[in-house]
Amino acid sequence: MRGPAVKRRIAATLATASLAGAIGLAGAAPALAAPDPLSFTVDFTKNTSIPQVPNLGGGFAGNGPVFDDSGQRIGTVYDTCGIDAVKNFTSFEALCQAYVVFNDGDRLDLSTQANIELNPLNYPYTIKGVVRGGTGWYAGAQGEATITAQKPGVYDVDVKFK
């Protein structure tokens, strides 16, 4: 006699759990979709401080306009970098944090361990970056950025979100 009673309790428990799960799923907010891939160009040529001779532990910061593919200004980027390896007088590694502030006020947070070339003959080259969130449309965003250094201070950025 004990077997059927236990089976009924298990069945009732499973039915209750299924109903609670169904109610929970029906009431759950839909997951936010990741933003569409994003491409833009950053131009630091007028507003960035890069050391004349890179030194370990030194740093630099800058800002510059951000342009879409049609050349229209869509925001401003602000970055800060700390030099953590010096290869030679024209090449060093830096840990960089950049915030893109779009014209509508939304922000995108990017971070990278970047090779920085001061010799224009070493261009173009590519750097990988990480999307670390943002605000507005980019709140909670994650993904990666491919940053192509076109010439000193000018970078094409392609962002793919998860």
N, C-alpha and C positions, 0 to 999 in steps of 0.2 A: 504493500500500500504506500509505502514511503516513496517509491520511484515516481508514480504519476503526480504526486503533490509537488515534488521537487521540479519535475519537468514543467508543471504549470507556472511555478514561481519564476523559473528561468525564462519561460516564454513571455510572461507578463513583464519581467524586467527588460527583456529585449524589445518588446513592443513599446514600453515607456521610453526607453532610450532612443528608439527609432523616431518616435513622435517628437521627442524633445529635439533631436537632431534636425528633423524636418522643419520644425518651427524656428529653430536657430538659423538654419540656412535661409529660410524664407525671409527672416528679419535681418539678415546680415547685409551690411552695406557692400555694394559691388567693389571689387578691387580697382584701384585707379590704374589706368593704362599708362605705360611709360611714354614720355614725350617722343615725338618723331625724331629721327636723326637730325643733327644740326651741323651746319657748316658755316664758318665765318673766318675772317682774316683780322689779325691783330697787328697794329703798327705801333711799335715802341720807338721809332726812330727819333721822335722829337722830345719824348718825355721820360727816358729811362737813364738811370745812372749805372753804368757798367765800369768797373775799375780799370784803370789803365794797365796795371799789372796785377792779375788775380793773385790773391793770397789766401791760404787756408784759414778758414774762420771768418774771412771777410764776407761782405754781403753787398747786395744792391737791391734797389727797388725801382719801380716805375709805374707808369700808367700810359695808356694810349687809346686811341679810338678803335672801335670794332666795326667792321664793315660786312655786309652780306655779299652774296655772289654778284649782285648788280652794282656794287660799289656804294650803296646807300649806308650811311652811318646808323647802326642799330644799338650802339651802347658804348661803354667804356670799360676797359680792363684795368685792374689794379693788381700788381704782383710784388712779392717780396721773396728774395732768394738768399740762401746762405751757401757759401762755397765750402764744399766738403772734400774736394780732391782737386789738385792742380796737376795737369798733365804736362804742360809747357807754358810758354808765355802767351800763347794764343788759344789754348784749349783747357777747359776745366769742367768739373762736375758741380752741380748745384742742386740743392733741394729747394724747389720753388712752389709757392702757393699763389694761385691767381683767382681773383673774383671778377667775373664778368657781370657788370650791372647794365641790364638792358634798358632801353628808353622807357619801357612801360613800368620799370621799377623791379621786375623780377631779377633774381640773381642766380648765378651758377658758380659753384665752387669746384675748382680743378686743382690737382696736385700732381707733381712729377719730380722724379730724379732726372735731371736734364744734363746732357752734354751741351756745353755752350762753346761755340766756335767764334772767335773774333776775326779769323782769317777769312775774307770773302771767297777765297778759292776753294774752301771746304764746303761750300753750299751747293745744292740743297742737301739736307739730311733730315731724318725723322726721329721723333721722340715719342714715347708712349706716356700717357697720363691717366689719372684716375678721376672719375667724377665722384665728388664727396658730398653731394646734396645741393641745396639751394633754397630759394624762397619762391613763393608764387607758383607758377607752372612747374618749377623745378624742385619744389619741396620734396624731400626724401629721395630725390633722383639718385640713381647709381648707374655706373657704366664706365666706359673708357673713352679716352680721346687719343687720336693720332694727330700729332702736331708736326707739321712739316716746316722747317726753317727754310724760307726761300732766300733770304739774305739777312745780314745782321739786323736784328730788330723787327723783322717782318715774318709772321707765322701764319700759316693756314691751319685751321683747327677743324677736325671732323670728329663729332661726338656721336657715339652710339650708346643708347640707354638700354638698361636691362628691364 
